[in-house]
C-alpha cells in the first residue's frame, strides 16, 4: 500500500493564483509556480536560479486539450526571461529544482526525457515540444534517485492542478504474495459497457469522473433532448480528431474524461440518458446496482461505527 505524503504550499501574497512555493515534506525537491504576468519576480526567488525543469501551461479553456511545454535549463529563471517569452500560448510556469546543489546537466536532461515520455503517455495536454529530448546515461544509483524525484514532480504537479503526468485510468494496486510492494494491475475488471442500437462503448469510473475508452462508437446524430454542452463537446472532439467520422457512426480515437456516466452515455447515444441505468459490468450488473451496493455498505459501516 502506498505511503501518504504531505505537500506544503506557501502563498507569499496569500493568493491562490499568484506565486506558489511547494515542497513535499522531508524531500529535497522544491517547486515554484508563477503566473506569466509576474515572471519578472522569479529573479527574487533563488530557487529558480538553479539547474532544473520547467513546465509552461496554457489555461484550460473549453473542451479542447490545453497546450504545454517541458524544458530544462541550468538557470531556469534566466532561460524563461530570455527565451521562452517568445512562446505565446502559456499562462503559468511551474519550476522544479533541488534544495541541494546535486542536480547536474545530466540529471535534468534525464528528467526532461522521462517527463516528456510520461506526459505523452498520459495524453492530457498537447505538447509544444518540437524535438524528443535524449535520455542521458546515469549510474544506477543516480537513475533511481531521479526516478524518485520524478514521482515527487508528478505528485506536486497534480496537487497544484496540473495533472499532466496522470494517466486517465490509474492502475490498481493489488497485494503481492510476499513482503514486496503492491503490484500494479491494469486489468479491465472495472470496465463497463453501454450498448445501444449498433453502437458499443466502454468506460471506467475514476476519481475524476468517467473515462470513455478508445474504440467506443457513438451516434452521428443528436436528439433535441441532449444537452447543448454535449453537442459542443462532440463538435470539439470531431475538430480535434479525437472523434473520427466513419460510415454509420463516430469512432473514439483516444480515451476521454467525462464529468459523469450520464454525460458519457448521452455523447454515445446522441440522446439524454441515465448513466447508472445504461452502463453494465461484464456479468450484467448495472452501474446503479453497483452504486446502490456501495451506499448500502457505507450505511452499514456508519451504523457499526456508531454502535
C-alpha positions as CSV (number, residue, x, y, z in Angstrom):
1,X,0.0,0.0,0.0
2,X,1.5,3.4,-1.0
3,X,2.5,5.7,1.9
4,X,0.8,9.0,2.4
5,X,2.7,12.2,1.8
6,X,2.3,15.8,2.9
7,X,2.7,18.6,0.4
8,X,3.4,22.1,1.9
9,X,2.4,25.1,-0.2
10,X,3.4,28.6,0.7
11,X,1.5,31.6,-0.7
12,X,3.7,34.6,-0.3
13,X,1.0,37.1,-1.1
14,X,-1.9,35.0,0.2
15,X,-3.5,34.5,-3.3
16,X,-4.0,31.1,-4.9
17,X,-3.4,32.4,-8.4
18,X,-0.2,34.2,-7.5
19,X,3.3,32.8,-6.9
20,X,3.2,29.5,-5.0
21,X,6.1,27.6,-3.4
22,X,5.5,23.9,-2.9
23,X,7.5,21.1,-1.4
24,X,6.9,17.5,-0.2
25,X,7.8,17.4,3.5
26,X,11.2,15.8,4.1
27,X,12.2,15.8,0.4
28,X,14.9,17.7,-1.4
29,X,12.8,18.8,-4.3
30,X,11.2,22.2,-4.4
31,X,8.7,23.9,-6.7
32,X,7.8,27.5,-7.7
33,X,4.7,28.1,-9.7
34,X,4.3,31.6,-11.2
35,X,1.7,33.4,-13.5
36,X,3.2,34.7,-16.7
37,X,2.2,38.2,-15.7
38,X,4.6,38.0,-12.7
39,X,7.5,36.4,-14.5
40,X,9.9,39.2,-13.6
41,X,9.5,38.3,-9.9
42,X,11.1,34.9,-10.4
43,X,14.5,36.7,-10.1
44,X,13.7,37.3,-6.4
45,X,13.4,33.5,-5.9
46,X,16.9,31.9,-5.7
47,X,15.2,28.5,-6.0
48,X,14.7,29.3,-9.7
49,X,18.3,30.3,-10.4
50,X,19.4,26.7,-10.4
51,X,19.5,23.8,-12.8
52,X,16.0,22.4,-13.1
53,X,13.0,21.5,-15.1
54,X,10.1,23.8,-16.1
55,X,6.6,23.4,-17.5
56,X,4.7,26.1,-19.4
57,X,1.0,25.6,-19.2
58,X,-1.9,27.0,-21.2
59,X,-5.1,27.8,-19.3
60,X,-7.8,25.1,-19.7
61,X,-10.4,26.7,-21.9
62,X,-13.4,24.8,-23.2
63,X,-13.1,21.1,-24.0
64,X,-10.0,21.1,-26.2
65,X,-6.7,19.9,-24.9
66,X,-4.6,22.7,-23.4
67,X,-1.0,23.2,-24.6
68,X,2.1,22.6,-22.5
69,X,5.9,22.7,-23.0
70,X,8.5,20.9,-20.9
71,X,12.0,22.4,-20.8
72,X,15.3,22.3,-18.8
73,X,18.0,24.8,-18.0
74,X,21.0,25.3,-15.8
75,X,19.4,28.6,-14.7
76,X,15.7,28.3,-15.1
77,X,14.8,32.0,-14.3
78,X,17.3,33.3,-17.0
79,X,16.0,30.8,-19.5
80,X,12.4,31.9,-19.0
81,X,13.2,35.6,-19.3
82,X,15.5,35.4,-22.3
83,X,13.9,32.6,-24.4
84,X,10.5,31.3,-23.5
85,X,8.6,34.6,-23.5
86,X,8.6,34.0,-27.3
87,X,6.1,31.2,-26.8
88,X,2.7,32.9,-26.8
89,X,0.4,30.1,-25.7
90,X,1.2,29.8,-22.0
91,X,-0.3,31.4,-18.8
92,X,1.6,29.7,-16.0
93,X,5.1,28.3,-15.4
94,X,6.0,25.6,-12.9
95,X,9.7,25.2,-12.0
96,X,11.3,22.2,-10.3
97,X,14.7,22.5,-8.7
98,X,16.5,20.9,-5.7
99,X,17.3,22.4,-2.3
100,X,20.8,21.0,-2.5
101,X,23.4,21.5,-5.3
102,X,23.4,17.9,-6.6
103,X,21.4,18.3,-9.8
104,X,23.7,18.3,-12.8
105,X,23.0,18.8,-16.5
106,X,22.9,15.1,-17.0
107,X,20.3,14.8,-14.2
108,X,18.0,17.4,-15.7
109,X,18.3,16.0,-19.2
110,X,17.3,12.6,-17.9
111,X,14.3,14.2,-16.1
112,X,13.3,16.1,-19.2
113,X,13.3,13.0,-21.3
114,X,11.3,10.9,-18.8
115,X,8.8,13.7,-18.1
116,X,8.1,14.2,-21.8
117,X,7.6,10.5,-22.3
118,X,5.2,10.4,-19.3
119,X,3.2,13.4,-20.5
120,X,2.8,11.8,-23.9
121,X,1.6,8.6,-22.4
122,X,-0.9,10.4,-20.1
123,X,-2.1,12.4,-23.1
124,X,-3.9,15.1,-21.2
125,X,-2.0,18.0,-22.8
126,X,-0.9,18.8,-26.3
127,X,2.9,19.1,-26.1
128,X,4.6,22.0,-27.9
129,X,8.0,20.4,-27.7
130,X,9.4,20.1,-31.2
131,X,12.2,17.5,-30.5
132,X,12.3,14.4,-28.3
133,X,15.0,15.0,-25.7
134,X,17.7,12.5,-25.4
135,X,17.7,10.3,-22.3
136,X,21.1,10.9,-20.7
137,X,23.0,7.9,-19.2
138,X,23.3,7.9,-15.4
139,X,24.8,5.4,-12.9
140,X,22.1,3.1,-11.5
141,X,22.1,4.8,-8.0
142,X,21.6,8.3,-9.5
143,X,19.0,7.0,-12.0
144,X,17.0,5.6,-9.1
145,X,17.2,8.9,-7.3
146,X,16.0,10.7,-10.3
147,X,13.1,8.3,-10.7
148,X,12.1,9.0,-7.1
149,X,12.2,12.7,-7.9
150,X,10.0,12.1,-11.0
151,X,7.3,10.6,-8.7
152,X,7.6,13.7,-6.5
153,X,7.2,16.0,-9.5
154,X,4.1,14.1,-10.6
155,X,2.6,14.4,-7.2
156,X,3.3,18.1,-6.8
157,X,2.1,19.0,-10.3
158,X,-1.2,17.2,-9.7
159,X,-1.6,19.0,-6.3
160,X,-1.1,22.3,-8.0
161,X,-3.8,21.5,-10.5
162,X,-1.7,20.3,-13.4
163,X,-2.3,16.5,-13.8
164,X,-0.1,16.4,-17.0
165,X,1.6,13.2,-15.9
166,X,-1.5,11.4,-14.5
167,X,-3.0,8.6,-16.7
168,X,-6.7,9.0,-17.1
169,X,-7.2,5.4,-15.8
170,X,-4.9,4.7,-12.8
171,X,-3.6,1.1,-12.5
172,X,-5.0,-0.7,-9.4
173,X,-2.6,-1.7,-6.5
174,X,-3.0,-5.4,-5.7
175,X,-1.3,-7.2,-2.8
176,X,1.7,-9.3,-3.7
177,X,2.3,-12.7,-2.3
178,X,5.4,-11.6,-0.4
179,X,6.6,-8.6,1.6
180,X,7.4,-6.7,-1.6
181,X,5.4,-3.6,-2.5
182,X,2.0,-4.0,-4.1
183,X,1.9,-4.8,-7.8
184,X,0.1,-2.5,-10.3
185,X,-2.7,-4.2,-12.2
186,X,-4.2,-2.6,-15.3
187,X,-6.7,-5.3,-16.0
188,X,-10.2,-4.2,-17.1
189,X,-12.1,-5.6,-14.1
190,X,-13.9,-2.3,-13.5
191,X,-14.8,-1.8,-17.2
192,X,-18.4,-1.0,-18.0
193,X,-20.2,-1.4,-21.3
194,X,-23.0,0.5,-22.9
195,X,-24.8,-0.9,-26.0
196,X,-27.5,1.0,-27.9
197,X,-28.7,0.2,-31.4
198,X,-25.5,-0.8,-33.2
199,X,-23.2,1.2,-31.0
200,X,-20.9,-0.2,-28.4
201,X,-19.0,1.9,-25.8
202,X,-16.7,1.0,-22.9
203,X,-15.9,3.1,-19.9
204,X,-14.4,3.2,-16.4
205,X,-15.2,5.2,-13.3
206,X,-12.3,7.1,-11.8
207,X,-11.8,9.6,-9.0
208,X,-12.1,12.5,-11.6
209,X,-15.3,11.3,-13.3
210,X,-16.0,8.8,-16.1
211,X,-13.5,7.8,-18.7
212,X,-14.8,6.8,-22.2
213,X,-12.4,4.3,-23.7
214,X,-10.7,4.5,-27.0
215,X,-12.5,2.4,-29.7
216,X,-16.0,3.2,-28.4
217,X,-18.5,4.1,-31.1
218,X,-21.0,7.0,-31.0
219,X,-24.0,8.2,-32.8
220,X,-23.6,10.8,-35.6
221,X,-26.9,12.5,-34.8
222,X,-28.2,14.3,-31.7
223,X,-31.8,14.5,-30.5
224,X,-33.4,17.6,-29.1
225,X,-33.2,16.1,-25.6
226,X,-29.4,16.2,-25.5
227,X,-27.6,18.9,-23.5
228,X,-26.1,21.7,-25.6
229,X,-22.8,21.1,-23.7
230,X,-22.7,17.6,-25.1
231,X,-23.3,18.8,-28.6
232,X,-20.5,21.4,-28.3
233,X,-18.2,18.7,-26.8
234,X,-18.9,16.3,-29.7
235,X,-18.1,19.1,-32.2
236,X,-14.9,19.9,-30.4
237,X,-13.9,16.2,-30.3
238,X,-14.5,15.9,-34.1
239,X,-12.5,19.1,-34.7
240,X,-9.6,17.8,-32.6
241,X,-9.6,14.4,-34.3
242,X,-10.5,12.6,-31.1
243,X,-13.7,11.5,-32.7
244,X,-13.4,10.1,-36.2
245,X,-16.3,10.2,-38.7
246,X,-16.8,6.7,-40.1
247,X,-19.5,5.2,-42.1
248,X,-22.6,4.9,-40.0
249,X,-21.1,6.1,-36.7
250,X,-18.3,8.0,-34.9
251,X,-15.2,6.3,-33.5
252,X,-13.4,7.5,-30.4
253,X,-9.7,7.7,-31.2
254,X,-8.5,8.1,-27.6
255,X,-9.6,7.9,-24.0
256,X,-11.5,11.0,-22.9
257,X,-12.6,12.1,-19.4
258,X,-16.3,13.0,-18.9
259,X,-17.8,14.5,-15.8
260,X,-20.4,11.8,-15.3
261,X,-21.6,8.4,-16.6
262,X,-24.8,10.1,-17.9
263,X,-22.9,12.6,-20.0
264,X,-20.8,9.8,-21.4
265,X,-23.9,7.8,-22.3
266,X,-25.5,10.8,-23.9
267,X,-22.5,11.5,-26.0
268,X,-22.6,7.9,-27.2
269,X,-26.3,7.6,-27.8
270,X,-27.0,11.2,-29.1
271,X,-29.9,11.4,-26.6
272,X,-30.3,12.2,-23.0
273,X,-29.6,9.0,-20.9
274,X,-29.3,7.9,-17.3
275,X,-25.7,6.7,-16.9
276,X,-26.4,4.4,-13.9
277,X,-29.1,2.6,-15.9
278,X,-27.1,2.5,-19.2
279,X,-23.7,1.1,-18.2
280,X,-23.2,-2.6,-17.3
281,X,-20.5,-4.8,-16.0
282,X,-19.4,-8.0,-17.8
283,X,-21.6,-10.1,-15.5
284,X,-24.7,-8.0,-16.2
285,X,-24.8,-5.7,-13.2
286,X,-25.9,-2.1,-13.9
287,X,-23.9,0.8,-12.6
288,X,-27.0,1.7,-10.5
289,X,-26.7,-1.7,-8.8
290,X,-23.0,-1.1,-8.1
291,X,-23.8,2.4,-6.6
292,X,-26.7,1.1,-4.5
293,X,-24.5,-1.7,-3.1
294,X,-21.7,0.8,-2.3
295,X,-24.2,3.0,-0.5
296,X,-25.5,0.1,1.5
297,X,-22.0,-0.9,2.6
298,X,-21.3,2.7,3.6
299,X,-24.5,2.9,5.6
300,X,-23.7,-0.4,7.3
301,X,-20.2,0.7,8.2
302,X,-21.6,4.0,9.6
303,X,-24.1,2.1,11.7
304,X,-21.4,-0.2,13.0
305,X,-19.1,2.7,14.0
306,X,-22.0,4.4,15.8
307,X,-22.9,1.3,17.8
